Amino acid sequence: MESIASTALAVESAVEAALRRTEMRAREACERLKEDIRENPAQAVFLAAAAGYVFNRLPMRSLCVSGFKIFSAFTPPTLLALGICKVAEYWKRRKAESSSRLPTQPAPVSEVVIVMTDAA
């Protein structure tokens, strides 16, 4: 079980690192795009109009079906990664709880007292 928890933590850290890299690349691409638009505004307007025309000509049903296919393709791996992260959190919390608990034993009984009453 320990290897599952360590594997889950390794997967979680790898996913977080990939997300950070992706976010950094997206920010850099956005900045480059802004610079390109400032340098060539006419070209940017033309490309935006052409993209709008192309998207307007595409049937909405095929766009929805394509979006659903992409979503359904990414759902199982995403749920698997989420499950692994949750298992890692569970094991981490369980380990912390078990290490914080001190073993408690009942106090030793030194005497046994028997009380008898007169039932008359």
C-alpha positions in Angstrom: 0.0 0.0 0.0 2.9 2.3 0.7 4.1 2.0 -2.9 0.6 3.0 -4.2 0.7 6.1 -2.1 4.2 7.0 -3.2 3.3 6.4 -6.8 0.2 8.5 -6.4 2.2 11.4 -4.9 4.7 11.1 -7.8 1.9 11.2 -10.3 0.3 14.2 -8.5 3.6 16.1 -8.5 4.2 15.3 -12.2 0.7 16.5 -13.1 1.2 19.7 -11.1 4.6 20.4 -12.8 3.0 19.7 -16.3 0.2 22.2 -15.5 2.8 24.8 -14.4 4.8 24.3 -17.6 1.6 24.5 -19.7 0.4 27.7 -18.0 3.8 29.3 -18.5 3.8 28.3 -22.2 0.3 29.6 -22.7 1.2 33.0 -21.1 4.3 33.2 -23.3 2.2 32.4 -26.4 -0.4 35.0 -25.4 2.3 37.7 -25.0 3.8 36.8 -28.4 0.3 37.0 -29.9 -0.3 40.5 -28.4 3.1 41.7 -29.8 2.2 40.3 -33.2 -1.1 42.1 -33.2 0.5 45.4 -32.2 3.1 45.0 -35.0 0.6 44.0 -37.7 -3.0 45.1 -36.7 -4.4 44.9 -40.3 -3.2 41.3 -40.7 -4.7 40.5 -37.3 -8.1 42.0 -38.3 -8.0 40.0 -41.6 -7.2 36.7 -39.8 -9.9 37.3 -37.2 -12.5 38.0 -40.0 -11.4 34.9 -41.9 -11.6 32.7 -38.8 -15.1 34.1 -38.0 -16.2 33.4 -41.6 -14.9 29.8 -41.4 -16.5 29.2 -38.0 -19.8 30.7 -39.3 -19.8 28.3 -42.3 -19.2 25.2 -40.2 -22.3 23.4 -39.1 -22.9 23.7 -35.4 -23.9 20.0 -35.0 -20.4 18.8 -36.2 -18.8 21.3 -33.8 -20.9 20.0 -30.9 -20.2 16.4 -31.8 -16.5 17.1 -32.1 -16.4 18.9 -28.8 -18.2 16.0 -27.2 -15.8 13.5 -28.7 -12.8 15.4 -27.4 -14.4 15.8 -24.0 -15.3 12.1 -23.8 -11.7 11.2 -24.9 -10.2 13.2 -22.0 -12.7 12.3 -19.3 -11.3 8.8 -18.4 -7.7 9.8 -17.9 -8.8 12.9 -16.0 -10.9 10.9 -13.7 -8.1 8.4 -13.2 -5.7 11.2 -12.3 -8.2 12.7 -9.9 -8.8 9.3 -8.3 -5.1 8.8 -7.8 -4.8 12.2 -6.2 -7.6 11.5 -3.9 -6.1 8.1 -2.9 -2.8 9.9 -2.2 -4.6 12.5 0.0 -6.4 9.7 1.8 -3.2 7.8 2.6 -1.4 10.9 3.6 -4.2 11.9 6.0 -4.4 8.4 7.3 -0.7 8.2 7.9 -0.7 11.6 9.7 -3.7 10.5 11.9 -2.0 7.2 12.8 1.3 8.8 13.7 -0.4 11.5 15.8 -2.4 9.0 17.8 -0.6 7.7 20.8 -1.3 4.1 21.7 -3.8 4.2 24.5 -4.2 1.3 26.9 -6.6 1.0 29.7 -5.2 1.6 33.2 -4.3 -1.6 35.0 -6.9 -2.8 37.4 -5.2 -3.1 40.8 -8.3 -4.2 42.8 -11.5 -5.7 42.0 -14.3 -4.5 44.2 -17.4 -6.5 44.6 -20.4 -4.9 46.2 -23.0 -7.1 47.5 -26.4 -5.8 48.6 -29.0 -7.3 50.8 -31.9 -8.1 48.6 -34.4 -8.7 51.4 
